[in-house]
Amino acid sequence: MGQRTIALREDLYRRLRKEKGADESFSDVIQRLLESRQPSLLKSAGAWGPISEREYRRIRSRLDAIRHGGAVR
């Protein structure tokens, strides 16, 4: 397994050190934290399949109303 040296700000190093368990390496901590993150919304785009033009217009209308302070039913 290879190694890399990275530079961290002191405050970030302290935060990682607090997250680190007794039996964990810093690599383990970083991996655990990265894997526990919620997936981004973009990764979920299209997960529910295509929508109809009618449904798209309905969603778009609701979003526009929210953005412009209109009432949403």
Biopython code that builds the backbone (N, CA, C, O; Angstrom):
import numpy as np
from Bio.PDB.StructureBuilder import StructureBuilder

atoms = [
    (1, "MET", "N", (0.853, -1.181, 0.000)),
    (1, "MET", "CA", (0.000, 0.000, 0.000)),
    (1, "MET", "C", (0.894, 1.238, 0.000)),
    (1, "MET", "O", (1.850, 1.318, 0.771)),
    (2, "GLY", "N", (0.583, 2.198, -0.862)),
    (2, "GLY", "CA", (1.363, 3.420, -0.956)),
    (2, "GLY", "C", (0.979, 4.429, 0.107)),
    (2, "GLY", "O", (-0.050, 4.304, 0.772)),
    (3, "GLN", "N", (1.814, 5.412, 0.246)),
    (3, "GLN", "CA", (1.557, 6.489, 1.195)),
    (3, "GLN", "C", (1.656, 7.820, 0.493)),
    (3, "GLN", "O", (2.402, 7.974, -0.474)),
    (4, "ARG", "N", (0.896, 8.785, 0.985)),
    (4, "ARG", "CA", (0.950, 10.163, 0.505)),
    (4, "ARG", "C", (1.011, 11.070, 1.715)),
    (4, "ARG", "O", (0.433, 10.775, 2.761)),
    (5, "THR", "N", (1.707, 12.161, 1.563)),
    (5, "THR", "CA", (1.752, 13.162, 2.614)),
    (5, "THR", "C", (0.855, 14.313, 2.192)),
    (5, "THR", "O", (0.961, 14.815, 1.073)),
    (6, "ILE", "N", (-0.026, 14.729, 3.086)),
    (6, "ILE", "CA", (-0.903, 15.860, 2.798)),
    (6, "ILE", "C", (-0.730, 16.904, 3.885)),
    (6, "ILE", "O", (-0.370, 16.587, 5.018)),
    (7, "ALA", "N", (-0.988, 18.140, 3.529)),
    (7, "ALA", "CA", (-0.907, 19.225, 4.507)),
    (7, "ALA", "C", (-2.316, 19.573, 4.968)),
    (7, "ALA", "O", (-3.232, 19.695, 4.154)),
    (8, "LEU", "N", (-2.482, 19.729, 6.264)),
    (8, "LEU", "CA", (-3.768, 20.098, 6.858)),
    (8, "LEU", "C", (-3.579, 21.327, 7.730)),
    (8, "LEU", "O", (-2.538, 21.514, 8.359)),
    (9, "ARG", "N", (-4.608, 22.156, 7.753)),
    (9, "ARG", "CA", (-4.591, 23.256, 8.726)),
    (9, "ARG", "C", (-4.647, 22.647, 10.122)),
    (9, "ARG", "O", (-5.182, 21.555, 10.318)),
    (10, "GLU", "N", (-4.095, 23.359, 11.072)),
    (10, "GLU", "CA", (-4.035, 22.872, 12.449)),
    (10, "GLU", "C", (-5.431, 22.579, 13.007)),
    (10, "GLU", "O", (-5.624, 21.571, 13.686)),
    (11, "ASP", "N", (-6.402, 23.450, 12.727)),
    (11, "ASP", "CA", (-7.760, 23.234, 13.246)),
    (11, "ASP", "C", (-8.385, 21.969, 12.664)),
    (11, "ASP", "O", (-9.092, 21.247, 13.367)),
    (12, "LEU", "N", (-8.132, 21.699, 11.395)),
    (12, "LEU", "CA", (-8.665, 20.497, 10.772)),
    (12, "LEU", "C", (-7.990, 19.249, 11.338)),
    (12, "LEU", "O", (-8.648, 18.235, 11.569)),
    (13, "TYR", "N", (-6.700, 19.322, 11.556)),
    (13, "TYR", "CA", (-5.977, 18.206, 12.163)),
    (13, "TYR", "C", (-6.557, 17.871, 13.540)),
    (13, "TYR", "O", (-6.757, 16.700, 13.863)),
    (14, "ARG", "N", (-6.824, 18.889, 14.341)),
    (14, "ARG", "CA", (-7.397, 18.660, 15.676)),
    (14, "ARG", "C", (-8.772, 17.995, 15.576)),
    (14, "ARG", "O", (-9.098, 17.105, 16.362)),
    (15, "ARG", "N", (-9.569, 18.435, 14.605)),
    (15, "ARG", "CA", (-10.897, 17.828, 14.430)),
    (15, "ARG", "C", (-10.777, 16.359, 14.029)),
    (15, "ARG", "O", (-11.508, 15.513, 14.545)),
    (16, "LEU", "N", (-9.858, 16.054, 13.114)),
    (16, "LEU", "CA", (-9.657, 14.661, 12.707)),
    (16, "LEU", "C", (-9.150, 13.818, 13.877)),
    (16, "LEU", "O", (-9.572, 12.676, 14.059)),
    (17, "ARG", "N", (-8.261, 14.379, 14.649)),
    (17, "ARG", "CA", (-7.711, 13.664, 15.800)),
    (17, "ARG", "C", (-8.813, 13.327, 16.798)),
    (17, "ARG", "O", (-8.801, 12.251, 17.395)),
    (18, "LYS", "N", (-9.774, 14.246, 16.986)),
    (18, "LYS", "CA", (-10.908, 13.982, 17.891)),
    (18, "LYS", "C", (-11.814, 12.881, 17.351)),
    (18, "LYS", "O", (-12.391, 12.112, 18.120)),
    (19, "GLU", "N", (-11.939, 12.806, 16.020)),
    (19, "GLU", "CA", (-12.777, 11.777, 15.394)),
    (19, "GLU", "C", (-12.133, 10.393, 15.429)),
    (19, "GLU", "O", (-12.823, 9.376, 15.357)),
    (20, "LYS", "N", (-10.831, 10.365, 15.538)),
    (20, "LYS", "CA", (-10.062, 9.130, 15.430)),
    (20, "LYS", "C", (-10.268, 8.245, 16.644)),
    (20, "LYS", "O", (-10.086, 8.680, 17.781)),
    (21, "GLY", "N", (-10.649, 7.003, 16.396)),
    (21, "GLY", "CA", (-10.768, 6.022, 17.468)),
    (21, "GLY", "C", (-9.396, 5.473, 17.833)),
    (21, "GLY", "O", (-8.426, 5.667, 17.100)),
    (22, "ALA", "N", (-9.319, 4.791, 18.960)),
    (22, "ALA", "CA", (-8.041, 4.257, 19.445)),
    (22, "ALA", "C", (-7.417, 3.282, 18.451)),
    (22, "ALA", "O", (-6.195, 3.233, 18.311)),
    (23, "ASP", "N", (-8.246, 2.515, 17.769)),
    (23, "ASP", "CA", (-7.735, 1.497, 16.842)),
    (23, "ASP", "C", (-7.733, 1.957, 15.393)),
    (23, "ASP", "O", (-7.521, 1.144, 14.493)),
    (24, "GLU", "N", (-7.964, 3.241, 15.149)),
    (24, "GLU", "CA", (-8.059, 3.750, 13.780)),
    (24, "GLU", "C", (-6.824, 4.537, 13.378)),
    (24, "GLU", "O", (-6.192, 5.208, 14.194)),
    (25, "SER", "N", (-6.500, 4.435, 12.098)),
    (25, "SER", "CA", (-5.485, 5.315, 11.523)),
    (25, "SER", "C", (-6.207, 6.551, 10.979)),
    (25, "SER", "O", (-7.434, 6.566, 10.887)),
    (26, "PHE", "N", (-5.451, 7.571, 10.624)),
    (26, "PHE", "CA", (-6.089, 8.741, 10.025)),
    (26, "PHE", "C", (-6.750, 8.358, 8.697)),
    (26, "PHE", "O", (-7.803, 8.896, 8.356)),
    (27, "SER", "N", (-6.147, 7.444, 7.957)),
    (27, "SER", "CA", (-6.766, 6.965, 6.712)),
    (27, "SER", "C", (-8.122, 6.330, 6.999)),
    (27, "SER", "O", (-9.081, 6.553, 6.260)),
    (28, "ASP", "N", (-8.206, 5.533, 8.076)),
    (28, "ASP", "CA", (-9.474, 4.907, 8.461)),
    (28, "ASP", "C", (-10.528, 5.959, 8.778)),
    (28, "ASP", "O", (-11.686, 5.833, 8.378)),
    (29, "VAL", "N", (-10.116, 7.000, 9.501)),
    (29, "VAL", "CA", (-11.047, 8.068, 9.887)),
    (29, "VAL", "C", (-11.572, 8.777, 8.642)),
    (29, "VAL", "O", (-12.778, 8.984, 8.503)),
    (30, "ILE", "N", (-10.674, 9.144, 7.749)),
    (30, "ILE", "CA", (-11.089, 9.857, 6.533)),
    (30, "ILE", "C", (-12.005, 8.986, 5.703)),
    (30, "ILE", "O", (-13.021, 9.467, 5.200)),
    (31, "GLN", "N", (-11.669, 7.710, 5.547)),
    (31, "GLN", "CA", (-12.520, 6.803, 4.778)),
    (31, "GLN", "C", (-13.903, 6.683, 5.414)),
    (31, "GLN", "O", (-14.915, 6.752, 4.717)),
    (32, "ARG", "N", (-13.949, 6.503, 6.734)),
    (32, "ARG", "CA", (-15.235, 6.382, 7.434)),
    (32, "ARG", "C", (-16.085, 7.631, 7.250)),
    (32, "ARG", "O", (-17.285, 7.541, 6.989)),
    (33, "LEU", "N", (-15.459, 8.796, 7.388)),
    (33, "LEU", "CA", (-16.201, 10.048, 7.244)),
    (33, "LEU", "C", (-16.700, 10.251, 5.819)),
    (33, "LEU", "O", (-17.823, 10.711, 5.613)),
    (34, "LEU", "N", (-15.877, 9.914, 4.846)),
    (34, "LEU", "CA", (-16.301, 10.068, 3.451)),
    (34, "LEU", "C", (-17.429, 9.098, 3.102)),
    (34, "LEU", "O", (-18.358, 9.462, 2.381)),
    (35, "GLU", "N", (-17.354, 7.886, 3.602)),
    (35, "GLU", "CA", (-18.390, 6.902, 3.297)),
    (35, "GLU", "C", (-19.702, 7.191, 4.004)),
    (35, "GLU", "O", (-20.759, 6.760, 3.544)),
    (36, "SER", "N", (-19.651, 7.915, 5.120)),
    (36, "SER", "CA", (-20.872, 8.191, 5.873)),
    (36, "SER", "C", (-21.626, 9.408, 5.341)),
    (36, "SER", "O", (-22.758, 9.664, 5.753)),
    (37, "ARG", "N", (-21.012, 10.154, 4.437)),
    (37, "ARG", "CA", (-21.667, 11.349, 3.897)),
    (37, "ARG", "C", (-22.896, 10.962, 3.091)),
    (37, "ARG", "O", (-22.931, 9.913, 2.449)),
    (38, "GLN", "N", (-23.890, 11.817, 3.135)),
    (38, "GLN", "CA", (-25.088, 11.608, 2.332)),
    (38, "GLN", "C", (-24.735, 11.792, 0.864)),
    (38, "GLN", "O", (-23.940, 12.669, 0.526)),
    (39, "PRO", "N", (-25.309, 10.985, -0.005)),
    (39, "PRO", "CA", (-25.024, 11.171, -1.427)),
    (39, "PRO", "C", (-25.540, 12.523, -1.912)),
    (39, "PRO", "O", (-26.527, 13.043, -1.390)),
    (40, "SER", "N", (-24.880, 13.075, -2.891)),
    (40, "SER", "CA", (-25.321, 14.368, -3.405)),
    (40, "SER", "C", (-26.620, 14.203, -4.190)),
    (40, "SER", "O", (-26.906, 13.129, -4.721)),
    (41, "LEU", "N", (-27.380, 15.251, -4.254)),
    (41, "LEU", "CA", (-28.636, 15.229, -4.997)),
    (41, "LEU", "C", (-28.385, 14.914, -6.464)),
    (41, "LEU", "O", (-29.196, 14.238, -7.097)),
    (42, "LEU", "N", (-27.277, 15.393, -7.009)),
    (42, "LEU", "CA", (-26.974, 15.130, -8.415)),
    (42, "LEU", "C", (-26.784, 13.648, -8.686)),
    (42, "LEU", "O", (-27.127, 13.174, -9.769)),
    (43, "LYS", "N", (-26.244, 12.906, -7.727)),
    (43, "LYS", "CA", (-26.069, 11.472, -7.923)),
    (43, "LYS", "C", (-27.409, 10.754, -7.998)),
    (43, "LYS", "O", (-27.495, 9.658, -8.551)),
    (44, "SER", "N", (-28.457, 11.363, -7.445)),
    (44, "SER", "CA", (-29.784, 10.760, -7.453)),
    (44, "SER", "C", (-30.628, 11.209, -8.641)),
    (44, "SER", "O", (-31.725, 10.692, -8.850)),
    (45, "ALA", "N", (-30.133, 12.154, -9.410)),
    (45, "ALA", "CA", (-30.914, 12.690, -10.532)),
    (45, "ALA", "C", (-31.307, 11.563, -11.480)),
    (45, "ALA", "O", (-30.468, 10.767, -11.900)),
    (46, "GLY", "N", (-32.566, 11.510, -11.802)),
    (46, "GLY", "CA", (-33.077, 10.508, -12.720)),
    (46, "GLY", "C", (-33.377, 9.162, -12.082)),
    (46, "GLY", "O", (-33.798, 8.239, -12.779)),
    (47, "ALA", "N", (-33.178, 9.027, -10.805)),
    (47, "ALA", "CA", (-33.366, 7.744, -10.133)),
    (47, "ALA", "C", (-34.814, 7.262, -10.188)),
    (47, "ALA", "O", (-35.071, 6.060, -10.112)),
    (48, "TRP", "N", (-35.747, 8.180, -10.318)),
    (48, "TRP", "CA", (-37.155, 7.798, -10.331)),
    (48, "TRP", "C", (-37.692, 7.627, -11.742)),
    (48, "TRP", "O", (-38.890, 7.407, -11.921)),
    (49, "GLY", "N", (-36.845, 7.723, -12.729)),
    (49, "GLY", "CA", (-37.263, 7.514, -14.100)),
    (49, "GLY", "C", (-37.830, 8.779, -14.728)),
    (49, "GLY", "O", (-37.929, 9.821, -14.079)),
    (50, "PRO", "N", (-38.196, 8.674, -15.981)),
    (50, "PRO", "CA", (-38.701, 9.846, -16.696)),
    (50, "PRO", "C", (-40.080, 10.267, -16.178)),
    (50, "PRO", "O", (-40.847, 9.451, -15.669)),
    (51, "ILE", "N", (-40.370, 11.562, -16.322)),
    (51, "ILE", "CA", (-41.687, 12.070, -15.950)),
    (51, "ILE", "C", (-42.357, 12.625, -17.198)),
    (51, "ILE", "O", (-41.701, 12.948, -18.188)),
    (52, "SER", "N", (-43.649, 12.724, -17.126)),
    (52, "SER", "CA", (-44.402, 13.236, -18.269)),
    (52, "SER", "C", (-44.218, 14.749, -18.370)),
    (52, "SER", "O", (-43.804, 15.407, -17.415)),
    (53, "GLU", "N", (-44.534, 15.279, -19.541)),
    (53, "GLU", "CA", (-44.471, 16.726, -19.744)),
    (53, "GLU", "C", (-45.430, 17.434, -18.792)),
    (53, "GLU", "O", (-45.113, 18.500, -18.263)),
    (54, "ARG", "N", (-46.597, 16.841, -18.576)),
    (54, "ARG", "CA", (-47.588, 17.420, -17.662)),
    (54, "ARG", "C", (-47.041, 17.500, -16.232)),
    (54, "ARG", "O", (-47.180, 18.523, -15.561)),
    (55, "GLU", "N", (-46.417, 16.405, -15.777)),
    (55, "GLU", "CA", (-45.850, 16.383, -14.433)),
    (55, "GLU", "C", (-44.708, 17.386, -14.320)),
    (55, "GLU", "O", (-44.575, 18.068, -13.304)),
    (56, "TYR", "N", (-43.884, 17.477, -15.362)),
    (56, "TYR", "CA", (-42.793, 18.449, -15.367)),
    (56, "TYR", "C", (-43.339, 19.863, -15.215)),
    (56, "TYR", "O", (-42.812, 20.640, -14.418)),
    (57, "ARG", "N", (-44.386, 20.214, -15.964)),
    (57, "ARG", "CA", (-44.970, 21.559, -15.867)),
    (57, "ARG", "C", (-45.538, 21.814, -14.475)),
    (57, "ARG", "O", (-45.422, 22.924, -13.956)),
    (58, "ARG", "N", (-46.147, 20.806, -13.868)),
    (58, "ARG", "CA", (-46.698, 20.954, -12.524)),
    (58, "ARG", "C", (-45.581, 21.219, -11.515)),
    (58, "ARG", "O", (-45.698, 22.116, -10.680)),
    (59, "ILE", "N", (-44.523, 20.458, -11.589)),
    (59, "ILE", "CA", (-43.388, 20.649, -10.682)),
    (59, "ILE", "C", (-42.757, 22.013, -10.907)),
    (59, "ILE", "O", (-42.451, 22.731, -9.955)),
    (60, "ARG", "N", (-42.563, 22.367, -12.178)),
    (60, "ARG", "CA", (-41.954, 23.659, -12.511)),
    (60, "ARG", "C", (-42.792, 24.815, -11.981)),
    (60, "ARG", "O", (-42.251, 25.791, -11.461)),
    (61, "SER", "N", (-44.107, 24.708, -12.112)),
    (61, "SER", "CA", (-45.011, 25.742, -11.634)),
    (61, "SER", "C", (-44.903, 25.903, -10.115)),
    (61, "SER", "O", (-44.885, 27.021, -9.601)),
    (62, "ARG", "N", (-44.831, 24.783, -9.413)),
    (62, "ARG", "CA", (-44.699, 24.841, -7.951)),
    (62, "ARG", "C", (-43.374, 25.466, -7.535)),
    (62, "ARG", "O", (-43.334, 26.278, -6.610)),
    (63, "LEU", "N", (-42.284, 25.093, -8.215)),
    (63, "LEU", "CA", (-40.978, 25.672, -7.904)),
    (63, "LEU", "C", (-40.963, 27.173, -8.163)),
    (63, "LEU", "O", (-40.429, 27.940, -7.361)),
    (64, "ASP", "N", (-41.545, 27.591, -9.277)),
    (64, "ASP", "CA", (-41.612, 29.022, -9.583)),
    (64, "ASP", "C", (-42.400, 29.775, -8.519)),
    (64, "ASP", "O", (-42.017, 30.873, -8.114)),
    (65, "ALA", "N", (-43.502, 29.184, -8.069)),
    (65, "ALA", "CA", (-44.322, 29.821, -7.035)),
    (65, "ALA", "C", (-43.529, 29.959, -5.730)),
    (65, "ALA", "O", (-43.604, 30.987, -5.057)),
    (66, "ILE", "N", (-42.782, 28.931, -5.387)),
    (66, "ILE", "CA", (-41.970, 28.982, -4.165)),
    (66, "ILE", "C", (-40.898, 30.060, -4.298)),
    (66, "ILE", "O", (-40.688, 30.850, -3.378)),
    (67, "ARG", "N", (-40.229, 30.089, -5.432)),
    (67, "ARG", "CA", (-39.158, 31.073, -5.635)),
    (67, "ARG", "C", (-39.675, 32.496, -5.601)),
    (67, "ARG", "O", (-38.983, 33.400, -5.131)),
    (68, "HIS", "N", (-40.870, 32.700, -6.086)),
    (68, "HIS", "CA", (-41.401, 34.064, -6.191)),
    (68, "HIS", "C", (-42.384, 34.398, -5.073)),
    (68, "HIS", "O", (-43.074, 35.415, -5.136)),
    (69, "GLY", "N", (-42.448, 33.554, -4.062)),
    (69, "GLY", "CA", (-43.254, 33.839, -2.892)),
    (69, "GLY", "C", (-44.745, 33.619, -3.082)),
    (69, "GLY", "O", (-45.539, 34.093, -2.270)),
    (70, "GLY", "N", (-45.141, 32.924, -4.116)),
    (70, "GLY", "CA", (-46.558, 32.655, -4.333)),
    (70, "GLY", "C", (-47.037, 31.498, -3.480)),
    (70, "GLY", "O", (-46.240, 30.743, -2.925)),
    (71, "ALA", "N", (-48.326, 31.373, -3.386)),
    (71, "ALA", "CA", (-48.916, 30.286, -2.609)),
    (71, "ALA", "C", (-48.760, 28.979, -3.359)),
    (71, "ALA", "O", (-48.849, 28.944, -4.586)),
    (72, "VAL", "N", (-48.524, 27.893, -2.614)),
    (72, "VAL", "CA", (-48.397, 26.573, -3.193)),
    (72, "VAL", "C", (-49.525, 25.722, -2.652)),
    (72, "VAL", "O", (-49.732, 25.643, -1.442)),
    (73, "ARG", "N", (-50.256, 25.082, -3.559)),
    (73, "ARG", "CA", (-51.348, 24.214, -3.115)),
    (73, "ARG", "C", (-50.887, 22.800, -3.022)),
    (73, "ARG", "O", (-51.667, 21.918, -2.665)),
]
sb = StructureBuilder()
sb.init_structure("model")
sb.init_model(0)
sb.init_chain("A")
sb.init_seg("    ")
for serial, (resi, resn, name, xyz) in enumerate(atoms, 1):
    if name == "N":
        sb.init_residue(resn, " ", resi, " ")
    sb.init_atom(name, np.array(xyz, "f"), 0.0, 1.0, " ", f" {name:<3s}", serial, name[0])
structure = sb.get_structure()
